[in-house]
């Protein structure tokens, strides 16, 4: 029995030693597996971390690029805004300057016109210079104020400025008055030189002058408007769609006269093509008399007239009168 127990004990101890070796071997295997897994996990974590770092770097580069683009855009917008503000400021300054210049120009014109109105028109044409040219208008039509009154006019750069009376209320605007009679205070029975150069005062009755009239109608197309009012206040008018006279070399003929409209009747087409006549220059077609002398005026007489607007200023019916 003791021998059996001893044998069993030896067998048990042998098995226990085997189990112990197995456990030890298992522990080693587990340690190795754990070490390997830990190494793999560490490698995985390192790889993941490297991927994250690379992704973060790429994202940062993208963000930096976008931020740089936004920064450039902001800088460009700031430059554009600054430029726009500068342009607006420049435009405002220019507008204010132009308004100031326009106001000063208008005031200067008014002051100069007051001074000039005291002088004879012929004297103004002689004495006017560059200063007057700088504040003149091309025509009554182009006068910016659009108000009736006296203005300094210069049709072209080659023309000398002159003072004209602009009518801006009758049948539209832009009419230059070249003959004005309303009270008979001025004698219109004058010679050739006076009718050529003009006479009277822009503040009263006047005749602008044949040379000035030729220069104006030769430079551009003009209409003609004749306004008439009798001593009872009855008003009539005659309007012609074109009007021009020739040069002094040709004796200032009534060269162009367009279609008529109005209420006064067409009393001027019979004079078309005729040269101008005065009491000392007989250019009419009347063989035995001078129409200018006979009818106390100066006009484009034929044999002699149906129109005599430079005749005598009288309240009566006579061919010598303004008719």
C-alpha positions in Angstrom: 0.0 0.0 0.0 2.8 2.3 0.8 4.5 1.3 -2.4 1.3 2.1 -4.3 0.9 5.5 -2.6 4.5 6.3 -3.4 3.9 5.4 -7.0 0.7 7.4 -7.1 2.5 10.3 -5.6 5.3 10.1 -8.1 2.8 10.0 -10.9 0.9 12.9 -9.4 4.1 14.9 -8.9 5.1 14.0 -12.5 1.8 15.3 -13.8 2.0 18.3 -11.6 5.4 19.1 -12.9 4.0 18.8 -16.4 1.1 21.1 -15.6 3.5 23.5 -14.1 5.7 23.4 -17.2 2.6 23.8 -19.3 1.5 26.8 -17.2 4.9 28.3 -17.5 5.0 27.7 -21.2 1.5 29.2 -21.5 2.5 32.2 -19.5 5.5 32.7 -21.8 3.3 32.3 -24.9 0.8 34.7 -23.5 3.6 37.2 -22.6 4.9 36.9 -26.1 1.4 37.3 -27.6 0.8 40.3 -25.4 4.1 41.8 -26.3 3.4 41.2 -30.0 -0.1 42.6 -29.7 1.2 45.6 -27.8 3.8 46.1 -30.4 1.2 45.9 -33.2 -1.1 48.2 -31.3 1.7 50.7 -30.7 2.5 50.5 -34.4 -1.2 50.9 -35.3 -1.4 53.9 -33.0 1.8 55.4 -34.4 0.6 54.9 -38.0 -2.8 56.4 -37.1 -1.1 59.3 -35.4 1.1 59.8 -38.4 -1.9 59.7 -40.7 -3.7 62.2 -38.4 -0.6 64.5 -38.4 -0.4 64.3 -42.2 -4.1 65.0 -42.6 -3.8 67.9 -40.0 -0.9 69.3 -41.9 -2.7 69.0 -45.2 -5.8 70.6 -43.7 -3.7 73.3 -42.2 -2.0 74.0 -45.6 -5.5 74.2 -47.2 -6.7 76.5 -44.4 -3.6 78.6 -44.8 -4.1 78.8 -48.6 -7.8 79.7 -48.2 -6.9 82.2 -45.5 -4.2 83.7 -47.7 -6.8 83.9 -50.5 -9.3 85.6 -48.2 -6.5 88.0 -47.0 -5.6 88.9 -50.6 -9.3 89.3 -51.4 -9.7 91.6 -48.4 -6.6 93.6 -49.3 -7.9 93.9 -52.9 -11.3 94.9 -51.7 -9.7 97.5 -49.4 -7.7 98.8 -52.4 -10.8 98.9 -54.6 -12.8 100.6 -51.8 -10.0 103.1 -51.3 -9.9 103.8 -55.0 -13.6 104.1 -55.3 -13.7 106.5 -52.3 -10.9 108.5 -54.0 -12.8 108.5 -57.2 -16.0 109.6 -55.5 -14.1 112.3 -53.6 -12.5 113.5 -56.8 -15.9 113.5 -58.6 -17.5 115.4 -55.7 -14.7 118.0 -55.7 -15.1 118.3 -59.5 -18.8 118.7 -59.2 -18.5 121.3 -56.5 -15.8 123.1 -58.5 -18.0 123.0 -61.7 -21.0 124.3 -59.7 -18.8 127.0 -58.3 -17.3 127.9 -61.6 -20.8 127.9 -63.2 -22.2 130.2 -60.5 -19.2 132.5 -60.9 -19.4 132.4 -64.7 -23.1 133.3 -64.6 -22.5 136.1 -62.1 -19.6 137.4 -64.3 -21.7 137.3 -67.4 -24.5 139.2 -65.7 -22.0 141.8 -64.4 -20.3 142.2 -67.8 -23.6 142.4 -69.6 -24.6 145.3 -67.3 -21.4 147.1 -68.2 -21.6 146.3 -71.9 -25.3 147.3 -72.2 -24.1 150.9 -71.6 -22.0 150.9 -74.8 -22.7 150.8 -78.5 -22.7 147.3 -80.0 -20.2 148.3 -82.6 -17.8 149.4 -79.9 -18.3 146.1 -78.0 -17.4 144.1 -81.1 -14.2 146.1 -81.4 -13.2 146.1 -77.7 -14.2 142.5 -76.8 -11.4 140.1 -76.4 -10.3 136.8 -74.9 -11.9 137.5 -71.6 -15.3 137.8 -73.2 -14.7 134.7 -75.3 -14.1 132.7 -72.2 -17.6 133.3 -70.9 -19.6 133.4 -74.1 -22.2 130.9 -75.4 -22.3 129.5 -78.9 -25.9 130.6 -79.5 -29.1 131.5 -77.7 -30.2 127.9 -78.1 -27.1 126.7 -76.2 -27.3 129.4 -73.4 -27.6 127.2 -70.3 -29.8 129.6 -68.2 -32.7 129.4 -70.7 -33.7 132.8 -69.6 -34.7 135.7 -71.8 -32.1 138.6 -71.7 -28.7 139.8 -72.9 -25.9 137.4 -73.4 -22.4 137.3 -74.7 -22.4 135.1 -77.8 -19.6 133.6 -80.0 -21.0 131.3 -82.7 -17.5 129.8 -83.6 -14.0 130.1 -82.3 -13.1 132.3 -85.2 -15.9 134.8 -84.5 -15.5 137.7 -82.2 -17.9 137.7 -79.2 -20.8 140.0 -79.4 -23.8 140.9 -77.1 -27.1 139.5 -78.3 -30.6 139.5 -76.9 -32.0 136.0 -76.5 -35.8 135.4 -76.5 -36.5 132.1 -74.7 -40.3 132.2 -74.3 -41.9 132.6 -77.7 -42.5 129.5 -79.9 -39.9 127.4 -78.2 -36.6 128.8 -77.2 -33.2 129.9 -78.6 -34.3 132.9 -80.7 -31.6 135.6 -81.3 -33.3 139.0 -81.8 -31.6 140.9 -84.6 -34.2 143.7 -85.1 -36.4 145.2 -82.3 -38.8 148.1 -82.5 -41.4 149.0 -80.0 -41.7 152.8 -79.4 -40.3 154.6 -82.4 -37.5 156.2 -80.3 -34.7 155.1 -82.8 -34.4 156.4 -86.4 -34.2 153.4 -88.8 -33.8 155.5 -92.0 -30.0 155.0 -92.1 -27.2 154.4 -94.6 -25.5 151.3 -95.8 -22.6 151.4 -93.3 -24.9 151.7 -90.4 -27.0 148.8 -91.6 -23.9 146.7 -92.2 -22.4 147.4 -88.8 -25.6 147.6 -86.7 -27.0 150.5 -84.7 -29.0 151.2 -81.6 -28.7 149.8 -78.0 -29.3 146.2 -76.9 -31.3 147.8 -74.0 -33.7 149.5 -76.4 -34.5 149.5 -80.1 -31.7 148.2 -82.4 -30.6 146.5 -85.6 -27.9 143.9 -85.0 -26.1 144.4 -88.3 -26.1 142.7 -91.8 -22.5 141.5 -91.4 -23.3 139.8 -88.1 -26.5 138.4 -89.6 -24.5 137.0 -92.6 -21.9 135.4 -90.3 -24.6 133.7 -88.2 -26.7 132.3 -91.0 -23.6 131.2 -93.0 -22.2 129.2 -90.0 -25.3 127.0 -89.4 -28.9 126.7 -90.4 -31.4 129.2 -88.9 -35.1 129.8 -88.8 -36.7 133.3 -89.0 -39.5 134.5 -86.8 -41.2 137.9 -87.3 -43.5 139.1 -84.5 -45.9 141.9 -85.1 -48.2 143.9 -82.7 -50.3 146.8 -83.9 -51.2 149.9 -81.8 -54.4 148.1 -80.7 -52.4 145.2 -79.3 -53.3 142.7 -82.0 -50.5 140.1 -82.3 -49.5 138.2 -85.4 -46.4 136.3 -86.5 -44.7 134.8 -89.5 -42.3 131.9 -89.3 -39.9 130.6 -92.0 -38.2 127.3 -91.5 -34.9 128.5 -93.1 -33.3 131.9 -93.4 -29.9 133.1 -94.6 -28.4 136.2 -96.3 -25.3 136.4 -98.5 -22.1 138.4 -98.0 -21.4 142.1 -98.5 -19.6 141.3 -101.7 -23.0 140.1 -103.1 -24.8 143.1 -101.4 -26.3 140.9 -98.6 -29.0 139.2 -100.7 -31.9 137.3 -99.1 -30.4 134.0 -100.1 -32.6 131.5 -98.4 -36.1 131.6 -97.2 -37.9 128.4 -96.1 -41.6 127.4 -95.9 -43.9 129.8 -94.2 -46.3 129.2 -91.3 -48.1 131.8 -89.1 -50.9 134.3 -88.8 -49.5 137.4 -90.4 -49.4 136.2 -94.0 -46.4 135.5 -96.1 -45.2 138.9 -97.2 -41.5 138.0 -97.5 -41.2 135.4 -100.3 -41.7 138.1 -102.9 -38.4 139.6 -101.7 -36.4 136.3 -101.9 -33.2 136.6 -103.8 -33.1 140.4 -103.7 -30.1 142.4 -102.6 -30.3 144.7 -99.6 -31.0 148.4 -100.3 -30.5 151.6 -98.2 -31.0 155.2 -99.0 -27.4 155.4 -100.3 -27.2 152.0 -101.9 -30.0 151.3 -104.5 -30.1 147.6 -105.3 -33.8 147.2 -106.0 -35.5 146.3 -109.3 -37.4 149.6 -109.6 -36.0 151.3 -112.7 -37.1 154.9 -112.0 -36.7 155.3 -108.2 -35.0 154.1 -105.1 -37.4 152.1 -103.0 -35.4 152.8 -99.8 -35.7 156.6 -100.4 -39.3 156.4 -101.5 -40.5 154.3 -98.6 -38.2 155.7 -95.9 -36.5 152.4 -94.9 -33.9 149.8 -95.8 -34.9 146.3 -97.0 -34.6 143.6 -99.6 -36.7 145.6 -102.0 -37.9 144.4 -105.3 -40.4 146.8 -107.0 -40.7 147.9 -104.2 -42.2 145.9 -101.4 -44.9 143.9 -99.6 -42.7 143.9 -96.5 -41.0 147.0 -95.1 -40.1 146.3 -91.4 -37.5 149.0 -91.3 -39.9 151.7 -92.4 -41.3 154.6 -90.3 -42.8 153.9 -86.9 -46.2 155.5 -87.2 -49.9 154.7 -86.3 -51.2 155.1 -89.8 -51.7 153.2 -93.0 -48.9 153.9 -95.4 -46.3 152.1 -97.5 -43.6 154.2 -95.8 -44.5 152.6 -92.4 -43.5 149.3 -90.8 -45.7 146.8 -92.7 
